[in-house]
Structures are given as C-alpha cells and as structure tokens.
Amino acid sequence: MIFSAFEVYEEATFLLAKRLVLSGFISYGFVVIGSGTIVL
C-alpha cells in the first residue's frame, strides 16, 4: 500500500518535472524567437 502510493507520487513528480522542463523549453524558444525578430 505504502509502496504503491510512493510509486504514484514518484510518477507524478516525474511527470510534473517533465512538464516544467517542456514549458521551460517552449518559453525559452519564444524568447529566442522574439529577440531574433527584434534584432532582425
């Protein structure tokens, strides 16, 4: 019971971290595109 709950928590933490990294890359890409457009 405790082990399965820990497994679910671990999986949720991993998914959250993956989503945070993905959104970070997306926002970083938008910043790069925006600054590139300003430069051009």
C-alpha positions as CSV (number, residue, x, y, z in Angstrom):
1,M,0.0,0.0,0.0
2,I,2.7,2.5,1.0
3,F,4.9,1.3,-1.8
4,S,2.2,1.8,-4.4
5,A,1.4,5.2,-3.1
6,F,5.1,6.1,-3.2
7,E,5.2,4.8,-6.8
8,V,2.3,7.0,-7.8
9,Y,3.9,10.0,-6.1
10,E,7.2,9.3,-7.8
11,E,5.5,9.1,-11.2
12,A,3.5,12.3,-10.6
13,T,6.7,14.1,-9.6
14,F,8.4,12.8,-12.8
15,L,5.5,13.9,-15.0
16,L,5.5,17.3,-13.3
17,A,9.2,17.8,-13.8
18,K,8.9,16.7,-17.4
19,R,6.1,19.2,-18.0
20,L,8.1,22.0,-16.3
21,V,11.1,21.3,-18.5
22,L,8.9,21.2,-21.6
23,S,7.2,24.5,-20.8
24,G,10.6,26.0,-19.9
25,F,12.0,25.0,-23.3
26,I,8.9,26.4,-25.1
27,S,9.1,29.8,-23.2
28,Y,12.9,29.9,-23.9
29,G,12.2,29.2,-27.6
30,F,9.6,32.0,-27.6
31,V,12.2,34.4,-26.0
32,V,14.8,33.4,-28.6
33,I,12.4,33.9,-31.5
34,G,11.2,37.2,-30.0
35,S,14.7,38.6,-29.6
36,G,15.7,37.3,-33.0
37,T,12.7,39.1,-34.5
38,I,13.7,42.3,-32.7
39,V,17.2,42.0,-34.0
40,L,16.1,41.4,-37.5
